[in-house]
Amino acid sequence: MKLAAKDVVLYAVCLKDLHVRFDTDAKVISFYGDEGEHADVNPYWGEMSCMYTLWDNCDHPFFGIVNYRRNWEERFLSQLEDDTLYIPRHVTFPFSVQQQFSQGHGSGLDETIEMSLELARDKRIPLTEEMLLEMWSQPKFFETLQVMGPNSVMQKYFDVVFDILLPIWEDNKDYFLERTGYNKRGPAFLMERLLTAVFLNKEHFFGSQKIQELPFVVYR
């Protein structure tokens, strides 16, 4: 069934001094990452601190996660289907995801690649070593942690997110806490890549669930 934009609830992750910069016909709820019970992880997890709060704790039939300066293209919000999971439209680099990750972060997060591979080998995350090696070596990347869909599907998506993130965070928390500047958000940057592996293997994780890529807009 088609949805109207007014039927969509968007949680916009922001800070007390960084407010939402866009207008939309959807209902926007500001999620202040520097307040509340998970404020301690927001500097590292970004939008996933909002997901953590909403995991098994959200009643909206159809909702999504955006942030204060990034939203889905408005024209698509009136064309949504109520049974579809929406993910960011991918980009294709002229080189591998691993090369982009290393260059984009000044080699400051390179160790996290092996961290994720080790957990995959030990079967402590639902991604296999083969899935990760394939993802790191190819050029397709699903940038941002935006996501949107029906409540039941979003909760299944959150299950996957935290089945991956929590072992990484618990095993390597001290490493991530030592990162500074741009790389302080190391867990979020790593998870963008690991979720790319999830989307490249979407049938494995979500079966026949309808999944569609949507473009987004960055507001300066």
N, C-alpha and C positions, 0 to 999 in steps of 0.2 A: 504494500500500500504506500502511496506517495505521502510524504510529510510536507507540511508547511513550515517555513522557517520558524514561526512562532512556537512550533511544537518541539523545537530542538533546544536543549539546555547546554550551554558551553561554559565549562569551568576555565576561566582565564587565570593562569598562574602569574602572579605579580608580586610586588613588594610594597611596603607602606609608602615608599617614596618613588615607586615606579608603577603608575596606574595604567589601566587599559587605554590603548591609543586608537582604537578603531570603533566604528559604529556598525551595528548589524541588526537585522530583524529578529535574530535568534535571541533567546533569553540568556543573558550573560551573568554569571556569578563570579565575582572576584575571589580568587583563592589566594590569600596573602601567605606566601611561603615562609615569611619571617615571623609568623605568628602561629600559635597552635601547637599541638602535641608533637608534630614532626618537623618543627622549625629547625631542629638541630641537623637534619640531613638535607634540607633544601639546598644549601650552598653546593652540595656534592651531587645530589640526585636530580635537581631541577624539577621538571614536570612530574617526575615519578614520585615526588613527595605528595603531590595531589592524588595521584593514582593510589598510593598507599592508604591515604585517608578514605578514599571512596571504595576501596576493595571490600566487597561484601557489606558495604555501608552506604548505598545510594538507592533511592527509590524512583528516580526519574526514568520513565520508560525508554527514552532515547537521549543520550548525552554524549558529550565529547570533551576532550582536553585540548586547550590551546594555550597561548601565553599572552602577556600584555602587549606585545608588538607583532604577533603573528596569528593570523586567522585564515580559515578556508576562504577561497574566493566566494564572495557573497552570492553570486548568481547560482551557485550549485546548492546553496542551502535551501532553496525552494524546489529542488529536484531530487531530494533524497528518498530512498526506499527504506521502509521501516525494518527490513530484514537483512540489511547489508552492513558490513563492517567497512569503514572508510579509513584509509591510511594515506600518508603523504605520497604524492607523485614522485617517482624515483628520478634521479639524475644519473647520467652515464659519464664517468670520467674518461679521459684519454689514457688512463693508467689504472693500476689496481687500487682497490679500497685500502689495502695495507700501505701502499706508497702514499696515498693521500693522507691517511691517518698519521703516519710518521712525519711527513713534511708539514702538515697542518698544525701539528702540536710540538714542533721543534724536537722531535724524538723523545719528548718528555713523558710520553705514555706508552712507549714501545713495550715495556715489560708486561703490560696488561694483556697483550696478545697471548703470551705464553701462560699467563694466569688462567685465561679462559680455556685454552687448549688443555691444560692440566686437569681442570675440573671436568671437561668433556671426557677425557680419557678415563677418569675415575668414575664416570657416570653419575656425577653429582649435580649436573645440570642437564636439561632435556635436549640440548644440542649435542650432536656427535662431533667427534674430531673431524670427520670427513666433511660435514656441513660447514664447519668453521674454516677449514683449509680452502674449500671451494669459495666461500664468501670472501676471504681475504685476498684471494688471487684474481678475482674478477672485478669489473669496473662499475657494476650497478650498485647504487647506494640510495637507500630510503632515508633522506635527511629529516631531521626534527623528530620529536617524540609525540607529535600530534596524533590523535586517533579519535574516532567517533563511531557510535553504533548503538544498537538496541542493548538494553541493560544486561540481559543474560549473556550476550556475546562479549560485551565489554568485560564482564566478570571473568569469563574464560580467558580473555586476552590478558587480564591482570594476573591470573594464575600463572600464565606462561612467563610474563614479565618478572614476577617475583620468584618463580622457580629458578630463574637465571640470576637475577640481581642479588638476592639475599645470600647465596653461598659465596659469590664474588666479594660482596661487602664484608661478610663475616670473616672470611679468610684473609682479607687484604686491607682491612680498615685502616691500620696504621700507615700503610703505604699511601692510601688516598688522602688521609689527613695531613700528610706531609707535602702534598702538592700545593702550589701557590699560583696566584694570578689566574690566567685563562684556564690552566690545567687543573684548577681546583675542582672543576666540574668533570673530572676524569670518569667517574662512574656513568654519568649521563652520556658523555661522548662515546665511551666504550659500548654502552647499551644501544646507541643508535646503530652501531655496526652489528652487534649481535642480533638485534631485531631485524636487520637486513637479512641475516641468515635465516631467521624465522620466516620472513616473507618470501624468500627464495624457495622455501620448503613449506609453503602454506598448507598444502594438502596434508602433509604429515601432522601438522599441529591443529588444523581446523577442519579437516575433512572436506566436505562439500559446501561449507559455509561460503556464502557470497562475499567476496572482498573486492573493493574497488579503490583505485588510486584517485586522489583529488588534488588539484593544485592549491597552493596557499599563497598568501600575500604577506610581505613584511612591511610594517609601517614604521617609518623612521621618526 
